[in-house]
Amino acid sequence: MDRLLGQAADRGAAVIVVTHDPEVAARADRVVTIAGGRTR
């Protein structure tokens, strides 16, 4: 994960990660939650 995020930052790119793991989500700058088919 560190390598992927580092490479994306070097290139000014975004990384979209879909996870149920709160530790992985905590690494993100922004978290979008989907519940009941709607984003929050």
N, CA, C and O of each residue as an XYZ file, in Angstrom:
160
protein
N       0.822     -1.182      0.000
C       0.000      0.000      0.000
C       0.870      1.251      0.000
O       0.576      2.212     -0.711
N       1.933      1.244      0.789
C       2.822      2.411      0.837
C       3.411      2.707     -0.531
O       3.485      3.862     -0.950
N       3.827      1.660     -1.219
C       4.441      1.845     -2.538
C       3.428      2.423     -3.531
O       3.745      3.351     -4.275
N       2.231      1.880     -3.540
C       1.178      2.352     -4.439
C       0.849      3.812     -4.167
O       0.768      4.612     -5.100
N       0.660      4.166     -2.910
C       0.328      5.548     -2.562
C       1.474      6.501     -2.880
O       1.249      7.626     -3.327
N       2.696      6.049     -2.648
C       3.859      6.873     -2.964
C       3.984      7.148     -4.450
O       4.253      8.279     -4.853
N       3.791      6.127     -5.262
C       3.866      6.295     -6.709
C       2.750      7.208     -7.216
O       2.975      8.034     -8.100
N       1.572      7.062     -6.666
C       0.460      7.922     -7.075
C       0.754      9.375     -6.710
O       0.505     10.277     -7.509
N       1.277      9.602     -5.518
C       1.602     10.963     -5.095
C       2.675     11.574     -5.985
O       2.595     12.750     -6.340
N       3.679     10.779     -6.349
C       4.741     11.267     -7.227
C       4.200     11.706     -8.574
O       4.735     12.627     -9.191
N       3.149     11.058     -9.030
C       2.571     11.337    -10.351
C       1.371     12.276    -10.288
O       0.838     12.660    -11.329
N       0.943     12.648     -9.100
C      -0.237     13.496     -8.959
C      -1.514     12.751     -9.320
O      -2.478     13.357     -9.787
N      -1.524     11.444     -9.107
C      -2.665     10.608     -9.479
C      -3.499     10.261     -8.244
O      -3.039     10.381     -7.109
N      -4.711      9.838     -8.493
C      -5.609      9.383     -7.429
C      -5.582      7.866     -7.360
O      -5.320      7.185     -8.352
N      -5.857      7.354     -6.174
C      -5.995      5.916     -5.975
C      -7.369      5.683     -5.355
O      -7.704      6.293     -4.340
N      -8.152      4.816     -5.953
C      -9.456      4.450     -5.407
C      -9.323      3.060     -4.797
O      -8.946      2.103     -5.473
N      -9.637      2.968     -3.519
C      -9.543      1.707     -2.790
C     -10.924      1.385     -2.222
O     -11.551      2.230     -1.584
N     -11.385      0.182     -2.453
C     -12.647     -0.284     -1.876
C     -12.296     -1.314     -0.816
O     -11.642     -2.317     -1.102
N     -12.740     -1.057      0.424
C     -12.352     -1.943      1.523
C     -13.398     -1.954      2.625
O     -14.192     -1.024      2.763
N     -13.381     -3.006      3.389
C     -14.172     -3.097      4.612
C     -13.260     -2.947      5.828
O     -13.730     -2.988      6.965
N     -11.975     -2.775      5.597
C     -10.980     -2.718      6.664
C     -10.788     -1.270      7.134
O     -10.283     -0.447      6.370
N     -11.173     -0.945      8.356
C     -11.036      0.429      8.840
C      -9.590      0.911      8.910
O      -9.341      2.110      8.788
N      -8.637      0.010      9.102
C      -7.227      0.417      9.128
C      -6.765      0.871      7.749
O      -5.981      1.813      7.638
N      -7.238      0.219      6.710
C      -6.904      0.626      5.346
C      -7.589      1.964      5.043
O      -6.964      2.872      4.494
N      -8.859      2.083      5.396
C      -9.601      3.325      5.144
C      -8.973      4.506      5.874
O      -9.016      5.631      5.376
N      -8.398      4.268      7.031
C      -7.780      5.342      7.813
C      -6.591      5.969      7.098
O      -6.200      7.090      7.424
N      -6.017      5.278      6.143
C      -4.859      5.800      5.402
C      -5.265      6.817      4.336
O      -4.421      7.533      3.798
N      -6.555      6.874      4.037
C      -7.044      7.724      2.943
C      -7.176      9.183      3.368
O      -7.392      9.485      4.542
N      -7.042     10.077      2.399
C      -7.288     11.500      2.637
C      -8.788     11.776      2.703
O      -9.235     12.710      3.369
N      -9.552     10.945      2.000
C     -11.010     11.116      1.934
C     -11.654      9.741      1.945
O     -11.171      8.822      1.285
N     -12.748      9.594      2.694
C     -13.480      8.336      2.745
C     -14.924      8.609      2.344
O     -15.572      9.490      2.910
N     -15.422      7.866      1.381
C     -16.819      7.927      0.972
C     -17.464      6.612      1.395
O     -16.999      5.534      1.024
N     -18.534      6.712      2.172
C     -19.233      5.534      2.678
C     -20.486      5.306      1.863
O     -21.201      6.252      1.531
N     -20.753      4.051      1.538
C     -21.973      3.672      0.828
C     -22.821      2.836      1.763
O     -22.366      1.818      2.284
N     -24.051      3.265      1.975
C     -24.985      2.515      2.823
C     -26.371      2.601      2.199
O     -26.850      3.688      1.873
N     -26.995      1.473      2.040
C     -28.337      1.465      1.438
C     -28.337      1.959      0.015
O     -29.336      2.501     -0.457
N     -27.222      1.779     -0.679
C     -27.138      2.216     -2.073
C     -26.884      3.704     -2.257
O     -26.903      4.205     -3.381
N     -26.648      4.407     -1.168
C     -26.392      5.846     -1.244
C     -25.030      6.184     -0.665
O     -24.569      5.537      0.275
N     -24.395      7.191     -1.224
C     -23.106      7.638     -0.694
C     -23.348      8.646      0.425
O     -24.308      9.417      0.418
N     -22.428      8.598      1.384
C     -22.489      9.568      2.491
C     -21.145     10.186      2.664
O     -20.962     11.032      3.539
